[in-house]
Amino acid sequence: MTKIQPNEAKPTSLRVVLIEDLRDIREGLTALINGTDGFKCVAAFGMMETALAQIKNEKPDAILTDLGLPGMSGTEGIVKLREIFADVPIIALTIYDNDTEIFNALCNGANGYLLKNTPPARLLEALKEAVMGGSPMSPTIAARVVNLFRTFRPPAHADYHLTPQETELLKLLIEGHHKKTAAREMDISIHTVSFHLKNIYEKLQVHSKTEAVAKALREKIV
């Protein structure tokens, strides 16, 4: 057995908070997360109201929430969670796959959108991806998002004078890309992506990727 030397730091587990009202699903997901190296379910709540009252103490790295919750819905709760944690990734895990639910969850601040039939390995991968700045989505959801935004046309008043590259980058963010993958898609450096992101934030008057995507969706900018 290899012993950890005093100067060796133990690996930090990714801290997940789960919000799911169905007990069997909640317990199954908790067991999956806690049974996987590098992950820890620090709290599992059955209602959004309970989660909002206690979640500050849990210091999560990622939040996984159902949308169809009793009382306050997960969609509404995402707004409240975002007020508490500006940068912690929030992933919707739900049976809902209609455009309205997808649109509302993303506009309210969700970083990702997964269906409950997502394989366990992919779910864990999605949590890591979200923490690294990505926006994980089930394949069918990603396809719906792309089709949804292809039908959008910016209204005349929503002209933020984005350059072609800024517009392309914003579209990639909506599709779930993060800096590294966007740089690869656009064949530019990560430094250049950061430069364009800064300009996008200034022009849209937002402070984060999540806010930029939400505004782009809400105002049909791209």
PAZAPA-4460 file (N, C-alpha, C; in steps of 0.05 Angstrom, whole numbers, plus 32768, in hexadecimal, padded with zeros to 4 digits):
% residues 222
    n_x    n_y    n_z   ca_x   ca_y   ca_z    c_x    c_y    c_z   seq   type   mol
   8011   7FE8   8000   8000   8000   8000   8012   8019   8000     1      M     A
   800B   802C   7FEE   801B   8044   7FEC   8011   8058   8001     2      T     A
   8022   8062   8012   801A   8075   8026   801E   8091   801B     3      K     A
   800C   80A3   8022   800E   80BF   801B   8022   80CC   802D     4      I     A
   8037   80D8   8022   804B   80E5   8032   803F   80FF   803D     5      Q     A
   804A   8109   8053   803F   8121   805F   803D   8139   804D     6      P     A
   804F   813B   8039   804F   8152   8027   803E   814D   800E     7      N     A
   8031   8136   800D   8020   8130   7FF6   8003   8138   7FFC     8      E     A
   7FF7   8148   7FEB   7FDB   8150   7FF0   7FC8   813B   7FE5     9      A     A
   7FB4   8136   7FF3   7F9F   8123   7FEA   7F90   8130   7FD3    10      K     A
   7F88   8121   7FBE   7F79   812D   7FA8   7F5E   8138   7FB2    11      P     A
   7F56   814F   7FA8   7F3D   815B   7FB0   7F27   8150   7FA0    12      T     A
   7F11   8147   7FAD   7EFA   813D   7F9F   7EE8   8154   7F95    13      S     A
   7EDB   814F   7F7E   7EC9   8163   7F74   7EAF   8161   7F85    14      L     A
   7EA8   8178   7F91   7E92   8179   7FA4   7E78   817F   7F95    15      R     A
   7E65   816C   7F97   7E4C   816E   7F88   7E35   8171   7F9C    16      V     A
   7E23   8184   7F96   7E09   8185   7FA4   7DF3   817C   7F91    17      V     A
   7DE2   816A   7F9B   7DCD   815E   7F8B   7DB2   8168   7F95    18      L     A
   7DA0   816F   7F83   7D85   8177   7F8A   7D72   8166   7F79    19      I     A
   7D64   8153   7F86   7D53   8140   7F78   7D3E   8136   7F8B    20      E     A
   7D25   8138   7F84   7D0F   8131   7F96   7D09   8113   7F98    21      D     A
   7D0F   8104   7F83   7D09   80E7   7F83   7D1F   80D9   7F93    22      L     A
   7D17   80CC   7FA8   7D2B   80C0   7FBB   7D3D   80AB   7FAD    23      R     A
   7D31   8099   7F9D   7D42   8084   7F90   7D57   8091   7F7E    24      D     A
   7D4F   80A5   7F6F   7D62   80B2   7F5D   7D77   80C1   7F6D    25      I     A
   7D6E   80CF   7F82   7D81   80DE   7F93   7D95   80CC   7FA0    26      R     A
   7D8C   80B6   7FAB   7D9F   80A3   7FB8   7DB1   8095   7FA4    27      E     A
   7DA6   8090   7F8C   7DB7   8083   7F77   7DCD   8095   7F6E    28      G     A
   7DC6   80AE   7F69   7DDA   80C2   7F60   7DEF   80C7   7F76    29      L     A
   7DE5   80C8   7F8F   7DF8   80CD   7FA5   7E0C   80B6   7FA7    30      T     A
   7E02   809D   7FA4   7E14   8086   7FA5   7E27   8086   7F8D    31      A     A
   7E1E   808E   7F76   7E2F   808F   7F5E   7E46   80A3   7F63    32      L     A
   7E3F   80BB   7F6C   7E52   80D0   7F70   7E66   80C9   7F86    33      I     A
   7E5C   80C0   7F9C   7E6E   80B9   7FB3   7E7E   80A0   7FAE    34      N     A
   7E75   808F   7F9B   7E83   8076   7F95   7E98   8079   7F80    35      G     A
   7E9B   8092   7F76   7EAF   8097   7F61   7EC6   80A8   7F6B    36      T     A
   7EDE   809E   7F67   7EF6   80AE   7F6F   7EF5   80CA   7F63    37      D     A
   7EFC   80DD   7F73   7EFD   80F9   7F6A   7EE3   8108   7F6C    38      G     A
   7ECE   80FB   7F76   7EB4   8108   7F79   7EAA   8105   7F96    39      F     A
   7E9B   8118   7F9F   7E8E   8116   7FB9   7E73   8125   7FB9    40      K     A
   7E5E   8117   7FC0   7E44   8124   7FC2   7E42   812F   7FDE    41      C     A
   7E46   8149   7FE1   7E47   8155   7FFB   7E2B   815A   8007    42      V     A
   7E16   815A   7FF6   7DFB   815E   8000   7DE8   8155   7FEA    43      A     A
   7DD1   814A   7FF3   7DBC   8142   7FE0   7DA2   814B   7FEC    44      A     A
   7D94   815D   7FDD   7D7B   8168   7FE7   7D63   815F   7FD6    45      F     A
   7D4C   815D   7FE3   7D34   8155   7FD6   7D23   816C   7FCC    46      G     A
   7D29   8184   7FD5   7D1A   819C   7FCD   7D2C   81B3   7FC9    47      M     A
   7D25   81C5   7FB7   7D36   81DC   7FB1   7D37   81EF   7FC9    48      M     A
   7D20   81F2   7FD7   7D20   8204   7FEE   7D34   81FC   8003    49      E     A
   7D35   81E2   8008   7D48   81D7   801C   7D65   81DC   8013    50      T     A
   7D6A   81D7   7FF9   7D84   81DC   7FEE   7D8D   81F9   7FF1    51      A     A
   7D7B   820B   7FEA   7D82   8227   7FEB   7D89   8230   8008    52      L     A
   7D7C   8224   801B   7D80   822B   8037   7D9A   8221   8042    53      A     A
   7DA5   820C   8036   7DBD   81FF   8042   7DD5   81FE   8030    54      Q     A
   7DD2   8204   8017   7DE7   81FE   8003   7E00   820E   8007    55      I     A
   7DFE   8226   8012   7E16   8236   8016   7E2B   8228   8027    56      K     A
   7E22   8218   803A   7E35   820A   804B   7E44   81F3   803E    57      N     A
   7E3A   81EA   8026   7E46   81D3   8019   7E5D   81D9   8006    58      E     A
   7E5F   81F2   7FFF   7E75   81FB   7FED   7E79   81E8   7FD5    59      K     A
   7E64   81E5   7FC4   7E65   81D2   7FAE   7E77   81DC   7F97    60      P     A
   7E82   81C8   7F89   7E90   81CE   7F70   7E7D   81CD   7F58    61      D     A
   7E67   81BE   7F5C   7E53   81BB   7F47   7E38   81B4   7F54    62      A     A
   7E22   81BD   7F47   7E07   81B7   7F51   7DF8   81A9   7F3B    63      I     A
   7DEC   8193   7F43   7DDC   8182   7F31   7DBF   8183   7F3A    64      L     A
   7DAD   818E   7F2A   7D91   8192   7F34   7D7C   8188   7F20    65      T     A
   7D68   817C   7F2B   7D50   8175   7F1B   7D41   818E   7F16    66      D     A
   7D30   818E   7F02   7D1F   81A6   7EFC   7D03   81A2   7F07    67      L     A
   7CF8   818A   7F05   7CDD   8185   7F0E   7CDB   817F   7F2C    68      G     A
   7CE1   8193   7F3C   7CE1   818F   7F59   7CC7   8198   7F66    69      L     A
   7CBF   818D   7F7C   7CA7   8197   7F8A   7CAD   81B3   7F96    70      P     A
   7C99   81C3   7F99   7C9E   81DE   7FA3   7CAC   81EF   7F8D    71      G     A
   7CC2   81FC   7F94   7CD1   820B   7F81   7CDE   81F9   7F6C    72      M     A
   7CD9   81FE   7F53   7CE4   81ED   7F3E   7D02   81F1   7F3C    73      S     A
   7D0F   81DD   7F30   7D2C   81E0   7F2B   7D32   81F7   7F19    74      G     A
   7D21   81FC   7F06   7D26   8212   7EF3   7D27   822D   7F02    75      T     A
   7D13   8231   7F13   7D12   8249   7F23   7D29   8249   7F38    76      E     A
   7D2F   8232   7F43   7D44   8230   7F56   7D60   8237   7F4B    77      G     A
   7D64   8232   7F32   7D7E   8238   7F25   7D84   8256   7F28    78      I     A
   7D6F   8266   7F25   7D73   8283   7F28   7D7D   828A   7F44    79      V     A
   7D71   827D   7F58   7D79   8282   7F74   7D95   8277   7F7A    80      K     A
   7D9B   8260   7F6F   7DB5   8254   7F72   7DCB   8266   7F66    81      L     A
   7DC4   8271   7F4F   7DD7   8282   7F41   7DDD   829C   7F51    82      R     A
   7DC9   82A5   7F60   7DCD   82BC   7F71   7DE0   82B6   7F88    83      E     A
   7DE0   829D   7F91   7DF2   8294   7FA7   7E0E   828E   7F9C    84      I     A
   7E0F   8280   7F86   7E28   8277   7F7A   7E2A   8282   7F5D    85      F     A
   7E39   8297   7F59   7E3A   82A3   7F3F   7E48   8292   7F2B    86      A     A
   7E5C   8282   7F34   7E6D   8273   7F22   7E6C   8255   7F24    87      D     A
   7E5E   824A   7F38   7E5C   822D   7F3B   7E4B   8222   7F25    88      V     A
   7E54   820E   7F16   7E44   8203   7F00   7E2B   81F5   7F0B    89      P     A
   7E15   81FA   7EFE   7DFB   81ED   7F04   7DF2   81DD   7EEC    90      I     A
   7DED   81C3   7EF0   7DE5   81B2   7EDB   7DC8   81A8   7EE0    91      I     A
   7DB7   81AC   7ECD   7D9C   81A1   7ECF   7D9C   8184   7EC8    92      A     A
   7D90   8173   7ED8   7D8E   8156   7ED2   7D70   8150   7ED4    93      L     A
   7D64   814A   7EBD   7D47   814A   7EBC   7D3C   8137   7EA7    94      T     A
   7D22   8133   7EA7   7D14   8123   7E92   7D0A   8136   7E7C    95      I     A
   7D09   8150   7E82   7CFE   8164   7E70   7D10   8168   7E58    96      Y     A
   7D06   8165   7E40   7D17   816A   7E28   7D09   817D   7E15    97      D     A
   7CF6   818E   7E1F   7CE9   81A0   7E0D   7CF8   81BB   7E0C    98      N     A
   7CF3   81CA   7DF7   7D02   81E3   7DF2   7CFE   81F7   7E09    99      D     A
   7CE6   81F9   7E13   7CE0   820D   7E28   7CF1   8208   7E41   100      T     A
   7CF2   81EF   7E4A   7D01   81E8   7E62   7D1F   81EC   7E5E   101      E     A
   7D28   81E4   7E47   7D45   81E7   7E40   7D4C   8205   7E40   102      I     A
   7D3C   8215   7E32   7D41   8231   7E2F   7D41   823F   7E4A   103      F     A
   7D2C   8239   7E5A   7D2A   8247   7E74   7D41   823F   7E87   104      N     A
   7D48   8225   7E88   7D5E   821D   7E99   7D78   822A   7E92   105      A     A
   7D7E   822C   7E78   7D97   8238   7E70   7D97   8256   7E74   106      L     A
   7D80   8263   7E6F   7D7E   8280   7E73   7D80   8286   7E91   107      C     A
   7D76   8275   7EA2   7D77   827A   7EBE   7D92   8276   7ECB   108      N     A
   7DA5   826A   7EBB   7DC0   8267   7EC6   7DCC   824C   7EC6   109      G     A
   7DBD   8238   7EBC   7DC9   821C   7EBB   7DE0   821B   7EA8   110      A     A
   7DF5   820D   7EAF   7E0C   8209   7E9E   7E0A   81F1   7E8C   111      N     A
   7DF9   81DE   7E93   7DF6   81C6   7E83   7DDA   81BB   7E87   112      G     A
   7DD3   81A8   7E75   7DB8   819D   7E75   7DBA   817F   7E6D   113      Y     A
   7DB5   816E   7E80   7DB7   8151   7E7B   7D9C   8143   7E80   114      L     A
   7D96   812F   7E70   7D7E   811F   7E75   7D84   8109   7E89   115      L     A
   7D70   80FF   7E96   7D74   80EC   7EAC   7D7C   80D0   7EA1   116      K     A
   7D7A   80CC   7E87   7D84   80B3   7E7C   7DA2   80B4   7E75   117      N     A
   7DAF   80CA   7E7D   7DCC   80CD   7E78   7DDB   80B6   7E86   118      T     A
   7DED   80A8   7E78   7DFC   8093   7E85   7E0D   809E   7E9C   119      P     A
   7E10   808E   7EB1   7E1F   8097   7EC9   7E3B   80A2   7EC2   120      P     A
   7E4A   8094   7EB1   7E65   809E   7EAA   7E64   80B9   7E9D   121      A     A
   7E50   80BD   7E8C   7E4D   80D7   7E7E   7E45   80ED   7E92   122      R     A
   7E35   80E6   7EA6   7E2C   80F9   7EBA   7E44   8103   7ECA   123      L     A
   7E55   80F1   7ED2   7E6D   80F8   7EE1   7E80   8109   7ED0   124      L     A
   7E83   8101   7EB7   7E93   8111   7EA4   7E88   812D   7EA1   125      E     A
   7E6E   812F   7EA0   7E61   8149   7E9D   7E66   815C   7EB4   126      A     A
   7E67   8150   7ECC   7E6D   8160   7EE4   7E89   816C   7EE2   127      L     A
   7E9C   815B   7EDA   7EB8   8165   7ED6   7EB9   817A   7EC0   128      K     A
   7EAB   8175   7EAB   7EAB   8188   7E94   7EA0   81A3   7E9D   129      E     A
   7E8A   81A3   7EAD   7E7E   81BC   7EB6   7E91   81CC   7EC8   130      A     A
   7E9F   81BE   7ED9   7EB2   81CB   7EEC   7EC9   81D7   7EDC   131      V     A
   7ECF   81CB   7EC5   7EE5   81D5   7EB5   7EDC   81EC   7EA2   132      M     A
   7EC3   81F3   7EA4   7EB9   820A   7E94   7EA7   8202   7E7D   133      G     A
   7EA2   81E8   7E7A   7E91   81DF   7E63   7E73   81E1   7E6A   134      G     A
   7E63   81DB   7E56   7E46   81DB   7E59   7E3B   81C0   7E4F   135      S     A
   7E3D   81AB   7E5F   7E35   8191   7E56   7E17   818F   7E50   136      P     A
   7E11   8181   7E3A   7DF5   817C   7E33   7DF2   8160   7E28   137      M     A
   7DDA   8154   7E2C   7DD4   813B   7E1F   7DD4   8141   7E01   138      S     A
   7DDC   812D   7DF0   7DDD   8132   7DD3   7DC3   813D   7DC7   139      P     A
   7DAC   8131   7DD0   7D93   813B   7DC5   7D8D   8158   7DCD   140      T     A
   7D95   815F   7DE5   7D91   817A   7DEF   7DA3   818E   7DE0   141      I     A
   7DBC   8186   7DDB   7DCE   8198   7DCC   7DC3   819C   7DB0   142      A     A
   7DB8   8188   7DA4   7DAD   818B   7D89   7D95   819E   7D89   143      A     A
   7D84   819B   7D9E   7D6D   81AD   7DA0   7D76   81CA   7DA4   144      R     A
   7D8A   81CE   7DB4   7D94   81E9   7DB9   7D9E   81F5   7DA0   145      V     A
   7DAE   81E6   7D90   7DB8   81F0   7D77   7DA2   81F7   7D64   146      V     A
   7D8E   81E5   7D61   7D77   81EA   7D50   7D67   8202   7D59   147      N     A
   7D64   8204   7D74   7D55   821A   7D7F   7D61   8235   7D78   148      L     A
   7D7B   8237   7D7A   7D88   8251   7D75   7D8D   8257   7D58   149      F     A
   7D8B   8242   7D47   7D8D   8247   7D2B   7D74   8256   7D21   150      R     A
   7D5E   8253   7D30   7D45   8260   7D28   7D43   827C   7D32   151      T     A
   7D55   8284   7D44   7D54   829E   7D50   7D60   82B3   7D3D   152      F     A
   7D54   82CB   7D3E   7D5F   82E1   7D2F   7D60   82F9   7D42   153      R     A
   7D76   8307   7D43   7D78   831D   7D56   7D65   8334   7D4F   154      P     A
   7D57   833E   7D62   7D46   8356   7D5D   7D57   836E   7D57   155      P     A
   7D4C   8382   7D4A   7D5B   8399   7D41   7D69   83A7   7D58   156      A     A
   7D5D   83A7   7D6F   7D69   83B7   7D85   7D80   83A8   7D93   157      H     A
   7D83   838E   7D8E   7D97   837E   7D9C   7DB1   837D   7D8C   158      A     A
   7DBB   8394   7D84   7DD4   8395   7D75   7DEB   839E   7D88   159      D     A
   7DFB   838B   7D90   7E11   8391   7DA2   7E2C   8394   7D94   160      Y     A
   7E2A   8395   7D79   7E42   839A   7D69   7E58   8385   7D6E   161      H     A
   7E50   836C   7D70   7E63   8356   7D72   7E71   8352   7D58   162      L     A
   7E8B   834D   7D59   7E9A   8346   7D41   7E92   832A   7D38   163      T     A
   7E99   8322   7D1F   7E93   8307   7D16   7E9F   82F1   7D28   164      P     A
   7EB8   82F6   7D32   7EC5   82E2   7D43   7EB7   82E1   7D5F   165      Q     A
   7EAF   82F9   7D69   7EA1   82F9   7D82   7E86   82EB   7D80   166      E     A
   7E79   82EF   7D6A   7E5F   82E2   7D66   7E63   82C3   7D64   167      T     A
   7E78   82BB   7D55   7E7D   829E   7D53   7E84   8292   7D6E   168      E     A
   7E93   82A1   7D7E   7E9A   8297   7D99   7E82   8295   7DAB   169      L     A
   7E70   82A9   7DA9   7E58   82A8   7DB9   7E46   8290   7DB2   170      L     A
   7E45   828A   7D98   7E35   8273   7D8F   7E41   8259   7D9A   171      K     A
   7E5C   8258   7D9B   7E69   8240   7DA5   7E64   823D   7DC3   172      L     A
   7E63   8253   7DD2   7E5D   8253   7DEE   7E41   8248   7DF3   173      L     A
   7E2E   8250   7DE3   7E13   8247   7DE5   7E11   8229   7DE0   174      I     A
   7E22   821F   7DCE   7E22   8203   7DC7   7E30   81F2   7DDC   175      E     A
   7E3C   81FF   7DF1   7E48   81F1   7E06   7E67   81F0   7E07   176      G     A
   7E73   81FE   7DF5   7E91   81FE   7DF4   7E9C   820F   7E0B   177      H     A
   7EB5   8208   7E13   7EC4   8219   7E25   7EDC   8224   7E16   178      H     A
   7EED   8233   7E24   7F03   8241   7E16   7F14   822F   7E04   179      K     A
   7F1C   8218   7E0F   7F2F   8207   7E00   7F22   81FC   7DE7   180      K     A
   7F09   81F2   7DE9   7EFC   81E6   7DD2   7EF4   81FC   7DBE   181      T     A
   7EEC   8213   7DC8   7EE5   8229   7DB6   7EFE   8232   7DA6   182      A     A
   7F15   8233   7DB4   7F2D   823B   7DA6   7F34   8227   7D90   183      A     A
   7F2F   820D   7D95   7F34   81F9   7D81   7F21   81FB   7D69   184      R     A
   7F07   8200   7D6F   7EF3   8203   7D5A   7EF9   821B   7D48   185      E     A
   7F02   8231   7D55   7F07   824A   7D46   7F23   824C   7D3B   186      M     A
   7F35   8238   7D43   7F50   8238   7D3A   7F5F   8251   7D43   187      D     A
   7F5B   8258   7D5C   7F69   826F   7D68   7F74   8266   7D83   188      I     A
   7F84   8277   7D8F   7F90   8270   7DA9   7F7B   8276   7DC0   189      S     A
   7F80   8269   7DD7   7F70   826D   7DEE   7F72   828A   7DF7   190      I     A
   7F8A   8296   7DF4   7F8D   82B2   7DFA   7F7B   82C4   7DEA   191      H     A
   7F79   82BE   7DD0   7F67   82CD   7DBE   7F4A   82C9   7DC6   192      T     A
   7F43   82B1   7DCE   7F27   82AC   7DD7   7F22   82BD   7DF0   193      V     A
   7F34   82BE   7E02   7F31   82CE   7E1A   7F2D   82EC   7E13   194      S     A
   7F3C   82F5   7DFF   7F3A   8311   7DF6   7F1E   8316   7DEB   195      F     A
   7F14   8303   7DDA   7EF9   8307   7DCF   7EE4   8305   7DE5   196      H     A
   7EE8   82F3   7DF8   7ED5   82F1   7E0E   7ED2   830B   7E1E   197      L     A
   7EE9   8317   7E23   7EE9   8331   7E32   7ED9   8346   7E22   198      K     A
   7EDC   8347   7E08   7ECD   835A   7DF7   7EAF   8353   7DF7   199      N     A
   7EA9   8339   7DF6   7E8D   8331   7DF7   7E80   833A   7E11   200      I     A
   7E8D   8335   7E27   7E83   833D   7E41   7E7E   835B   7E43   201      Y     A
   7E91   836A   7E39   7E8E   8387   7E39   7E77   8391   7E28   202      E     A
   7E74   8385   7E10   7E5F   838E   7DFE   7E43   8385   7E08   203      K     A
   7E42   836E   7E14   7E28   8364   7E1E   7E22   836E   7E3A   204      L     A
   7E36   837A   7E46   7E34   8384   7E62   7E2D   836D   7E75   205      Q     A
   7E3E   8358   7E73   7E3B   8340   7E85   7E56   833B   7E92   206      V     A
   7E57   8328   7EA4   7E6F   8323   7EB3   7E79   8306   7EB2   207      H     A
   7E6B   82F5   7EA4   7E73   82D9   7EA3   7E68   82CC   7E89   208      S     A
   7E72   82B4   7E83   7E69   82A5   7E6C   7E4C   829E   7E6F   209      K     A
   7E44   8296   7E88   7E28   828E   7E8C   7E15   82A6   7E87   210      T     A
   7E1D   82BE   7E90   7E0C   82D5   7E8B   7E0B   82DC   7E6D   211      E     A
   7E22   82D9   7E60   7E23   82DF   7E43   7E10   82CC   7E33   212      A     A
   7E11   82B2   7E3A   7E00   829F   7E2C   7DE3   82A4   7E32   213      V     A
   7DDD   82AA   7E4B   7DC1   82B0   7E53   7DB6   82C8   7E44   214      A     A
   7DC7   82DD   7E42   7DBE   82F5   7E34   7DBB   82F0   7E16   215      K     A
   7DCD   82E0   7E0B   7DCB   82D9   7DEE   7DB1   82CA   7DE9   216      A     A
   7DAA   82B8   7DFB   7D91   82A9   7DF8   7D79   82BB   7DFB   217      L     A
   7D7A   82CB   7E10   7D62   82DB   7E17   7D5D   82F0   7E01   218      R     A
   7D72   82FC   7DF7   7D6E   8312   7DE4   7D73   830A   7DC7   219      E     A
   7D77   82F0   7DC3   7D7A   82E5   7DA8   7D90   82F4   7D98   220      K     A
   7DA7   82F6   7DA6   7DBD   8306   7D9A   7DCA   82F9   7D83   221      I     A
   7DCD   82DE   7D84   7DDA   82CF   7D6E   7DC7   82BA   7D63   222      V     A
***
